[in-house]
Amino acid sequence: MSNSTASKAGSPNRARSDRPVGALPLPALLALATAVFVTSLTETLPAGVLPAMSADLGVGEAAMGQAVTVYAIGTALTAIPLTAATAGWRRKRLLLTAVAGFAVANTVTALSAHYALTMAARFLAGVAAGVAWALLAGYARRMVPVHLQGRAIAVVMTGIPLALALGVPAGTFLGAAVGWRVTFLVMTALAAVLLAWIVLTVPDFPGLPRGGRVPVRRTLAVPGVTPVLFVTLVLVLAHTILYTYVAAFLDHLGMGGSTGPVLLAFGGASLLSLWFTGLHIDRRLRALTLGGTVLFAVASGTLAAATDSAALVYAAATLWGLGWGGAPTLLQTAVGDAGGEAADTAQTMLVSVWNAAMAGGGVVGGLLLDLLGAAALPWSVLLLLVPVLTVVAAARTHGFPVRRGPSGA
């Protein structure tokens, strides 16, 4: 294969020519969705079993809570260099390696009796997540024709709301019933099943030829990439500030015992949003991004006003889920469209920005909570969403265009 041919085969923007128009390879896409589920649940599971983990390892809950932060840092720091180092690997080999990394990290977490070893395992899980997140959206795009790429990514991204709405509560229940260590071992078993699923159903693609990966600096110069990365940074920061401290905010409203049901309403609405996004993203990416941000803003304003109304809180959680559920799919699709031949690098950069925003959201939200109190959280989110709306509205030619053309997918 010549370098030119290899480059085309390696580009996430090229659809498979042997797949019928309108067909989605669901077994393979669902395997990728399960990989997203494993990635998301591995990240958030410590939050559901935090008291038991901290007691067992002999540290405070605040110190144990850093298990989530260390995971995000591992992803943010290593996604770009590791993806560059493995650019020439066959895609299936790289995906299997990332899933195996989750299996190892969760096994060590389950068996560890030492806080430092547990945190090292969490960092390793974050590294595996960086590789997986940088790979999965592009993998989905390569399986289907251009006009179905947004829908394919939407199928894969169902793993995120499923992990938040079902996985974390189930993991919390299992941890209470049989212990947090068993919960992490179940995650290892799921990763082992996923390895076999990938081997059987997911097609392989070549990596990029030597020198075929576009450098970060050149990618940032591609029109549209920077606006998408900015929107990702600020939108995820806003979401993380609210999501991380939603229990504290509900306690401030006198609804401390309703965190589970409120998050269930959020998760259910997120699934509905993702389904709707999957149906319309290939023709309405810009409108969906604007609409989702507006819904999130309305939800934040409602939470700010919901001083004594449980009904308003549940309504706001539903609006929040409707606004947020499609965001990962929309942003992954937008950055891939904008990146063009630099889509691999652009999507890797989005992974780093996303996880940096998550780590920053935990810090900023904590500072707001200490300095201004829980009532300031929804107002800060509302303030952050103003530049998000401004940039999306302005990026009508590149980034969030009115129409997705053949060059934009």
C-alpha positions, 0 to 999 in steps of 0.5 A: 500500500502506498503512503497516499493510499494508507493515509486515506485508509487511516483517515477517520473521515473516510467511510467504508465503501463496502457498507450499504448506504443507511446501514449501521454496524450495530454489533461493532458500534455497541461494542464501542458503546460498551467501551465508553460505558466501561471508561465512564463508569471506571471514572465515576465509580469511586464516588458511589463507594467513597465512604467504604473505600476511604474507611478500608484504605485508612484515609479521609473521604476528601483524600479518597475523592481524589481518585476521580481527580487523578483519573482525569489528570492521567487522561489529560496529561497523556492523551496527546503524547500517547496517541501520537506515539501509537498513531501507527498502530493498527486500530483494533490492537490499540483498542484492545490494549486500552480495554486491557488497561482498564482490566488491569487497573480495576483489578489492582484497585480491587486488590490494593490495600495501600492508598498510594497503590490505589491512586497509581492504579487510578492514574493508569485507568486514566491513561487507558481512558485517554487512549480510548477516548481519542480512538473511539469517535474516529473508529465509529466514523470510519465504520459508516458513510459520511452521512451516518457518521454523527449517528454512529457516534451517537450510538457509541456515546450512549455509554456515557448516560448509561454509566451515569444513570444506571452504572453508578447507582448499580455499582453503589448498590453492589458495593453496599451489598458485597463490598466495593472491591467486588464492584471493581472486580465486576468491572474487570470481568466486564472488560474481559467480556468486552475484549472478546466482543471486540475481537469478534465484531469490531473491524480493524483499520490501519494506523497512520503512516509515519509522518501522517499525523498532523501536529498540534500546532497545525491542528489549532490553525485549522479553521473551526478547531479552536472554537470547538475546543473552547466550547468544550472547555467552558461547557464541560467546566460548567457541567462539572462544577454543578454535577460534582457538587450537586449533592451539596447544592441539594442539601442546601435546598433541604433535599439532601436525601433526593440526590439519587432520584434527581440524578436519575431524572438527569440521566433519563433525560440525557438518554432521551437527548442522546437519542434525539441527537442521534436522529438529527445530528447529521443535519442539525449539529449547529441547532442542536448545540445551540438548543442544548446550551440554552436548555442547560442555561434555563436549567441553571436559572431554574435551579438558582430560583428553586429555593423551596420547590422540589418540583422546580429542582426535578424540572431543572434536572430534566432540562439539564439532562436534555441539554447535556445528553447530546453534548459529547456526541455533538462536540466529538462530531464538530471537532472531527468535522472541523479537523478534516485531515487533522481529525485524529489530532483534533479529537485527541486534543478534545479529550485532553481539554475535556478532562482538564475541564473536569479536573478544573471543575472539581477545583473551581466548584470546591472553591465556590462552595467554600467561599460563596456557598452552594447557592453560587453554583448554578449562577456560576454555571449560568455565567459560564454559558454566556461565552459558550453561546456566543462562540457557537453562534459566531462559529457559523462557517467553521466549527458549528456550521449551518450545514455539514458538508462532505468535507465536514465529516 
